[in-house]
Amino acid sequence: MTETELRLQKQIDDLEIKQAFQEHTIEELNDAITQQQKTIDRMTTQISFLVSKMKAMEPANIASMNEETPPPHY
């Protein structure tokens, strides 16, 4: 092989190595995003459940501070 062919082969090898690392990184990122989306979906469901529970709650029997009469010592 000539010097030029050796240099080109080294460049090809380097590119193949970089591509392999990039594929691995992309797979890891995809796994992380998939896991995050599952977490977001679960949390969205939980929040929707909590909102529906809060809406269904009866108002408290305690009056607001504005409606309360002041204590006798005032």
MMTF fields as JSON, N, C-alpha, C and O atoms, coordinates in Angstrom:
{
  "mmtfVersion": "1.0.0",
  "mmtfProducer": "UNKNOWN",
  "numBonds": 295,
  "numAtoms": 296,
  "numGroups": 74,
  "numChains": 1,
  "numModels": 1,
  "chainsPerModel": [1],
  "groupsPerChain": [74],
  "chainIdList": ["A"],
  "bondAtomList": [4, 2, 8, 6, 12, 10, 16, 14, 20, 18, 24, 22, 28, 26, 32, 30, 36, 34, 40, 38, 44, 42, 48, 46, 52, 50, 56, 54, 60, 58, 64, 62, 68, 66, 72, 70, 76, 74, 80, 78, 84, 82, 88, 86, 92, 90, 96, 94, 100, 98, 104, 102, 108, 106, 112, 110, 116, 114, 120, 118, 124, 122, 128, 126, 132, 130, 136, 134, 140, 138, 144, 142, 148, 146, 152, 150, 156, 154, 160, 158, 164, 162, 168, 166, 172, 170, 176, 174, 180, 178, 184, 182, 188, 186, 192, 190, 196, 194, 200, 198, 204, 202, 208, 206, 212, 210, 216, 214, 220, 218, 224, 222, 228, 226, 232, 230, 236, 234, 240, 238, 244, 242, 248, 246, 252, 250, 256, 254, 260, 258, 264, 262, 268, 266, 272, 270, 276, 274, 280, 278, 284, 282, 288, 286, 292, 290],
  "bondOrderList": [1, 1, 1, 1, 1, 1, 1, 1, 1, 1, 1, 1, 1, 1, 1, 1, 1, 1, 1, 1, 1, 1, 1, 1, 1, 1, 1, 1, 1, 1, 1, 1, 1, 1, 1, 1, 1, 1, 1, 1, 1, 1, 1, 1, 1, 1, 1, 1, 1, 1, 1, 1, 1, 1, 1, 1, 1, 1, 1, 1, 1, 1, 1, 1, 1, 1, 1, 1, 1, 1, 1, 1, 1],
  "groupList": [{"groupName": "MET", "atomNameList": ["N", "CA", "C", "O"], "elementList": ["N", "C", "C", "O"], "formalChargeList": [0, 0, 0, 0], "bondAtomList": [1, 0, 2, 1, 3, 2], "bondOrderList": [1, 1, 2], "singleLetterCode": "M", "chemCompType": "L-PEPTIDE LINKING"}, {"groupName": "THR", "atomNameList": ["N", "CA", "C", "O"], "elementList": ["N", "C", "C", "O"], "formalChargeList": [0, 0, 0, 0], "bondAtomList": [1, 0, 2, 1, 3, 2], "bondOrderList": [1, 1, 2], "singleLetterCode": "T", "chemCompType": "L-PEPTIDE LINKING"}, {"groupName": "GLU", "atomNameList": ["N", "CA", "C", "O"], "elementList": ["N", "C", "C", "O"], "formalChargeList": [0, 0, 0, 0], "bondAtomList": [1, 0, 2, 1, 3, 2], "bondOrderList": [1, 1, 2], "singleLetterCode": "E", "chemCompType": "L-PEPTIDE LINKING"}, {"groupName": "LEU", "atomNameList": ["N", "CA", "C", "O"], "elementList": ["N", "C", "C", "O"], "formalChargeList": [0, 0, 0, 0], "bondAtomList": [1, 0, 2, 1, 3, 2], "bondOrderList": [1, 1, 2], "singleLetterCode": "L", "chemCompType": "L-PEPTIDE LINKING"}, {"groupName": "ARG", "atomNameList": ["N", "CA", "C", "O"], "elementList": ["N", "C", "C", "O"], "formalChargeList": [0, 0, 0, 0], "bondAtomList": [1, 0, 2, 1, 3, 2], "bondOrderList": [1, 1, 2], "singleLetterCode": "R", "chemCompType": "L-PEPTIDE LINKING"}, {"groupName": "GLN", "atomNameList": ["N", "CA", "C", "O"], "elementList": ["N", "C", "C", "O"], "formalChargeList": [0, 0, 0, 0], "bondAtomList": [1, 0, 2, 1, 3, 2], "bondOrderList": [1, 1, 2], "singleLetterCode": "Q", "chemCompType": "L-PEPTIDE LINKING"}, {"groupName": "LYS", "atomNameList": ["N", "CA", "C", "O"], "elementList": ["N", "C", "C", "O"], "formalChargeList": [0, 0, 0, 0], "bondAtomList": [1, 0, 2, 1, 3, 2], "bondOrderList": [1, 1, 2], "singleLetterCode": "K", "chemCompType": "L-PEPTIDE LINKING"}, {"groupName": "ILE", "atomNameList": ["N", "CA", "C", "O"], "elementList": ["N", "C", "C", "O"], "formalChargeList": [0, 0, 0, 0], "bondAtomList": [1, 0, 2, 1, 3, 2], "bondOrderList": [1, 1, 2], "singleLetterCode": "I", "chemCompType": "L-PEPTIDE LINKING"}, {"groupName": "ASP", "atomNameList": ["N", "CA", "C", "O"], "elementList": ["N", "C", "C", "O"], "formalChargeList": [0, 0, 0, 0], "bondAtomList": [1, 0, 2, 1, 3, 2], "bondOrderList": [1, 1, 2], "singleLetterCode": "D", "chemCompType": "L-PEPTIDE LINKING"}, {"groupName": "ALA", "atomNameList": ["N", "CA", "C", "O"], "elementList": ["N", "C", "C", "O"], "formalChargeList": [0, 0, 0, 0], "bondAtomList": [1, 0, 2, 1, 3, 2], "bondOrderList": [1, 1, 2], "singleLetterCode": "A", "chemCompType": "L-PEPTIDE LINKING"}, {"groupName": "PHE", "atomNameList": ["N", "CA", "C", "O"], "elementList": ["N", "C", "C", "O"], "formalChargeList": [0, 0, 0, 0], "bondAtomList": [1, 0, 2, 1, 3, 2], "bondOrderList": [1, 1, 2], "singleLetterCode": "F", "chemCompType": "L-PEPTIDE LINKING"}, {"groupName": "HIS", "atomNameList": ["N", "CA", "C", "O"], "elementList": ["N", "C", "C", "O"], "formalChargeList": [0, 0, 0, 0], "bondAtomList": [1, 0, 2, 1, 3, 2], "bondOrderList": [1, 1, 2], "singleLetterCode": "H", "chemCompType": "L-PEPTIDE LINKING"}, {"groupName": "ASN", "atomNameList": ["N", "CA", "C", "O"], "elementList": ["N", "C", "C", "O"], "formalChargeList": [0, 0, 0, 0], "bondAtomList": [1, 0, 2, 1, 3, 2], "bondOrderList": [1, 1, 2], "singleLetterCode": "N", "chemCompType": "L-PEPTIDE LINKING"}, {"groupName": "SER", "atomNameList": ["N", "CA", "C", "O"], "elementList": ["N", "C", "C", "O"], "formalChargeList": [0, 0, 0, 0], "bondAtomList": [1, 0, 2, 1, 3, 2], "bondOrderList": [1, 1, 2], "singleLetterCode": "S", "chemCompType": "L-PEPTIDE LINKING"}, {"groupName": "VAL", "atomNameList": ["N", "CA", "C", "O"], "elementList": ["N", "C", "C", "O"], "formalChargeList": [0, 0, 0, 0], "bondAtomList": [1, 0, 2, 1, 3, 2], "bondOrderList": [1, 1, 2], "singleLetterCode": "V", "chemCompType": "L-PEPTIDE LINKING"}, {"groupName": "PRO", "atomNameList": ["N", "CA", "C", "O"], "elementList": ["N", "C", "C", "O"], "formalChargeList": [0, 0, 0, 0], "bondAtomList": [1, 0, 2, 1, 3, 2], "bondOrderList": [1, 1, 2], "singleLetterCode": "P", "chemCompType": "L-PEPTIDE LINKING"}, {"groupName": "TYR", "atomNameList": ["N", "CA", "C", "O"], "elementList": ["N", "C", "C", "O"], "formalChargeList": [0, 0, 0, 0], "bondAtomList": [1, 0, 2, 1, 3, 2], "bondOrderList": [1, 1, 2], "singleLetterCode": "Y", "chemCompType": "L-PEPTIDE LINKING"}],
  "groupTypeList": [0, 1, 2, 1, 2, 3, 4, 3, 5, 6, 5, 7, 8, 8, 3, 2, 7, 6, 5, 9, 10, 5, 2, 11, 1, 7, 2, 2, 3, 12, 8, 9, 7, 1, 5, 5, 5, 6, 1, 7, 8, 4, 0, 1, 1, 5, 7, 13, 10, 3, 14, 13, 6, 0, 6, 9, 0, 2, 15, 9, 12, 7, 9, 13, 0, 12, 2, 2, 1, 15, 15, 15, 11, 16],
  "groupIdList": [1, 2, 3, 4, 5, 6, 7, 8, 9, 10, 11, 12, 13, 14, 15, 16, 17, 18, 19, 20, 21, 22, 23, 24, 25, 26, 27, 28, 29, 30, 31, 32, 33, 34, 35, 36, 37, 38, 39, 40, 41, 42, 43, 44, 45, 46, 47, 48, 49, 50, 51, 52, 53, 54, 55, 56, 57, 58, 59, 60, 61, 62, 63, 64, 65, 66, 67, 68, 69, 70, 71, 72, 73, 74],
  "secStructList": [7, 7, 2, 2, 2, 2, 2, 2, 2, 2, 2, 2, 2, 2, 2, 2, 2, 2, 2, 2, 2, 2, 2, 2, 2, 2, 2, 2, 2, 2, 2, 2, 2, 2, 2, 2, 2, 2, 2, 2, 2, 2, 2, 2, 2, 2, 2, 2, 2, 2, 2, 2, 2, 2, 2, 2, 1, 7, 7, 7, 1, 1, 7, 7, 6, 6, 6, 1, 7, 7, 7, 6, 6, 7],
  "xCoordList": [0.846, 0.0, 0.889, 1.963, 0.408, 1.152, 0.823, -0.081, 1.57, 1.347, -0.044, -0.712, -0.472, -1.803, -2.889, -3.872, -2.71, -3.695, -3.743, -4.82, -2.585, -2.54, -3.241, -3.988, -2.99, -3.628, -5.142, -5.893, -5.588, -7.023, -7.654, -8.762, -6.95, -7.474, -7.6, -8.566, -6.62, -6.681, -7.861, -8.555, -8.093, -9.229, -10.548, -11.479, -10.618, -11.832, -12.033, -13.147, -10.974, -11.062, -11.519, -12.378, -10.939, -11.334, -12.813, -13.519, -13.269, -14.682, -15.595, -16.661, -15.182, -15.986, -16.065, -17.114, -14.961, -14.959, -15.886, -16.689, -15.772, -16.643, -18.106, -18.955, -18.398, -19.777, -20.306, -21.464, -19.487, -19.905, -20.216, -21.212, -19.369, -19.629, -20.896, -21.673, -21.104, -22.31, -23.563, -24.564, -23.527, -24.683, -24.981, -26.141, -23.94, -24.119, -24.73, -25.639, -24.225, -24.741, -26.198, -27.011, -26.529, -27.912, -28.834, -29.933, -28.412, -29.221, -29.428, -30.532, -28.371, -28.501, -29.449, -30.279, -29.326, -30.213, -31.659, -32.573, -31.867, -33.215, -33.817, -34.989, -33.016, -33.496, -33.864, -34.881, -33.03, -33.302, -34.582, -35.395, -34.761, -35.966, -37.207, -38.252, -37.094, -38.228, -38.622, -39.806, -37.634, -37.905, -38.526, -39.461, -38.002, -38.566, -40.003, -40.84, -40.302, -41.678, -42.622, -43.751, -42.165, -42.995, -43.262, -44.377, -42.231, -42.388, -43.36, -44.219, -43.228, -44.129, -45.562, -46.484, -45.755, -47.103, -47.709, -48.877, -46.895, -47.382, -47.732, -48.768, -46.876, -47.123, -48.341, -49.095, -48.531, -49.706, -50.977, -51.958, -50.961, -52.122, -52.379, -53.525, -51.315, -51.47, -52.01, -52.868, -51.514, -51.993, -53.462, -54.248, -53.828, -55.238, -56.124, -57.207, -55.663, -56.42, -56.557, -57.645, -55.458, -55.499, -56.411, -57.144, -56.365, -57.229, -58.691, -59.513, -59.022, -60.413, -60.843, -61.984, -59.932, -60.247, -60.457, -61.371, -59.608, -59.719, -61.032, -61.687, -61.406, -62.658, -63.857, -64.88, -63.74, -64.856, -64.98, -65.998, -63.961, -64.003, -65.057, -65.268, -65.711, -66.673, -65.908, -64.831, -66.46, -65.777, -65.662, -66.522, -64.628, -64.405, -65.454, -65.996, -65.724, -66.673, -66.022, -66.681, -64.771, -64.056, -64.203, -63.974, -64.581, -64.737, -63.361, -62.381, -63.313, -62.041, -61.721, -62.587, -60.506, -60.091, -60.932, -61.18, -61.372, -62.192, -63.584, -64.196, -64.076, -65.425, -65.457, -66.52, -64.323, -64.262, -64.465, -63.973, -65.192, -65.302, -64.041, -63.48, -63.596, -62.357, -62.567, -63.677, -61.51, -61.628, -62.032, -61.834, -62.595, -63.128, -62.08, -62.449, -60.823, -59.836, -59.465, -58.637, -60.058, -59.762, -60.694, -60.585],
  "yCoordList": [-1.184, 0.0, 1.243, 1.274, 2.232, 3.484, 4.289, 3.949, 5.357, 6.232, 6.845, 6.959, 7.232, 7.818, 6.797, 7.125, 5.576, 4.529, 4.235, 4.031, 4.215, 3.983, 5.113, 4.871, 6.335, 7.495, 7.44, 7.692, 7.116, 7.01, 5.872, 6.014, 4.75, 3.623, 4.005, 3.628, 4.754, 5.209, 6.155, 6.072, 7.048, 7.958, 7.187, 7.516, 6.168, 5.336, 4.614, 4.57, 4.055, 3.351, 4.306, 3.962, 5.51, 6.504, 6.865, 6.979, 7.041, 7.36, 6.225, 6.468, 4.991, 3.838, 3.77, 3.449, 4.071, 4.073, 5.17, 4.933, 6.363, 7.467, 7.123, 7.412, 6.506, 6.148, 5.125, 5.207, 4.175, 3.174, 3.834, 3.496, 4.777, 5.497, 6.332, 6.406, 6.963, 7.768, 6.904, 7.3, 5.738, 4.831, 4.422, 4.379, 4.122, 3.743, 4.902, 4.698, 6.105, 7.283, 7.538, 7.86, 7.396, 7.598, 6.576, 6.928, 5.349, 4.318, 4.658, 4.506, 5.117, 5.498, 6.679, 6.689, 7.672, 8.828, 8.428, 8.922, 7.547, 7.074, 6.349, 6.54, 5.525, 4.831, 5.824, 5.664, 6.854, 7.855, 8.623, 8.87, 8.994, 9.738, 8.87, 9.349, 7.601, 6.681, 6.564, 6.592, 6.436, 6.334, 7.634, 7.601, 8.764, 10.045, 10.195, 10.698, 9.769, 9.879, 9.004, 9.404, 7.809, 6.951, 7.633, 7.584, 8.267, 8.974, 10.141, 10.349, 10.897, 12.023, 11.534, 12.136, 10.46, 9.909, 9.485, 9.758, 8.81, 8.367, 9.564, 9.567, 10.576, 11.76, 12.54, 13.089, 12.589, 13.261, 12.558, 13.211, 11.245, 10.48, 10.75, 10.936, 10.772, 11.032, 12.436, 12.621, 13.417, 14.786, 14.891, 15.545, 14.255, 14.273, 13.653, 14.162, 12.562, 11.92, 12.866, 13.008, 13.513, 14.435, 15.632, 16.071, 16.151, 17.281, 16.872, 17.625, 15.693, 15.25, 15.033, 15.323, 14.524, 14.351, 15.694, 15.849, 16.675, 17.999, 18.673, 19.323, 18.51, 19.107, 18.463, 19.117, 17.194, 16.471, 16.741, 16.414, 17.327, 17.583, 18.64, 19.582, 18.458, 19.452, 20.609, 20.414, 21.804, 22.937, 22.72, 22.091, 23.23, 23.065, 23.845, 24.842, 23.378, 24.064, 25.231, 25.911, 25.468, 26.561, 27.809, 27.777, 28.894, 30.155, 30.742, 30.451, 31.574, 32.229, 33.267, 33.63, 33.733, 34.71, 35.981, 36.612, 36.369, 37.576, 37.403, 38.371, 36.181, 35.916, 35.651, 35.725, 35.348, 35.04, 36.306, 37.378, 36.166, 37.297, 37.357, 36.317, 38.532, 38.621, 38.052, 38.074, 37.557, 37.028, 38.127, 39.306, 37.771, 38.751, 39.78, 40.895, 39.425, 40.355, 41.495, 42.336, 41.543, 42.656, 43.804, 44.817],
  "zCoordList": [0.0, 0.0, 0.0, 0.6, -0.677, -0.706, 0.535, 1.299, 0.719, 1.881, 1.831, 2.859, 0.666, 0.503, 0.838, 1.504, 0.38, 0.675, 2.175, 2.736, 2.817, 4.26, 5.018, 5.966, 4.586, 5.231, 5.045, 5.988, 3.844, 3.581, 4.385, 4.902, 4.487, 5.268, 6.742, 7.406, 7.251, 8.649, 8.849, 9.862, 7.899, 7.994, 7.975, 8.71, 7.136, 7.072, 8.401, 8.923, 8.941, 10.223, 11.321, 12.133, 11.342, 12.347, 12.222, 13.224, 10.996, 10.777, 11.22, 11.787, 10.963, 11.394, 12.917, 13.475, 13.582, 15.051, 15.573, 16.476, 15.004, 15.428, 15.206, 16.05, 14.069, 13.766, 14.767, 15.178, 15.16, 16.139, 17.478, 18.118, 17.909, 19.162, 19.065, 20.017, 17.91, 17.736, 17.774, 18.371, 17.151, 17.205, 18.639, 19.049, 19.396, 20.795, 21.595, 22.399, 21.367, 22.073, 21.708, 22.576, 20.435, 19.996, 20.666, 21.093, 20.76, 21.426, 22.901, 23.425, 23.568, 24.974, 25.14, 26.048, 24.265, 24.328, 24.06, 24.72, 23.109, 22.811, 24.017, 24.341, 24.673, 25.871, 26.967, 27.641, 27.143, 28.169, 27.853, 28.744, 26.61, 26.213, 26.373, 26.815, 26.015, 26.166, 27.641, 27.974, 28.512, 29.941, 30.473, 31.273, 30.025, 30.447, 29.99, 30.739, 28.778, 28.283, 29.096, 29.382, 29.471, 30.324, 31.666, 32.186, 32.218, 33.496, 33.345, 34.202, 32.267, 32.017, 31.866, 32.416, 31.133, 30.954, 32.288, 32.567, 33.113, 34.421, 35.295, 35.96, 35.298, 36.117, 35.624, 36.427, 34.316, 33.753, 34.208, 34.566, 34.195, 34.667, 36.141, 36.552, 36.939, 38.368, 38.629, 39.493, 37.892, 38.076, 37.679, 38.364, 36.587, 36.168, 37.246, 37.537, 37.828, 38.904, 40.095, 40.655, 40.483, 41.618, 41.345, 42.231, 40.131, 39.778, 39.873, 40.396, 39.376, 39.448, 40.9, 41.26, 41.731, 43.155, 43.831, 44.64, 43.501, 44.109, 43.699, 44.514, 42.435, 41.965, 42.642, 42.848, 42.987, 43.593, 45.092, 45.703, 45.673, 47.119, 47.436, 46.673, 48.578, 49.019, 49.646, 50.208, 49.551, 50.176, 51.686, 52.303, 52.244, 53.684, 54.469, 53.991, 55.665, 56.543, 57.27, 58.056, 57.026, 57.687, 56.831, 55.622, 57.462, 56.74, 56.443, 57.129, 55.406, 55.083, 56.155, 56.951, 56.174, 57.18, 57.1, 58.128, 55.918, 55.755, 56.351, 56.801, 56.352, 56.85, 58.351, 58.967, 58.938, 60.362, 61.194, 60.843, 62.295, 63.222, 64.067, 64.413, 64.398, 65.175, 66.582, 67.114, 67.157, 68.515, 69.497, 69.204, 70.655, 71.605, 72.105, 72.473, 72.119, 72.674, 71.72, 72.072, 70.522, 69.598, 69.801, 69.111]
}
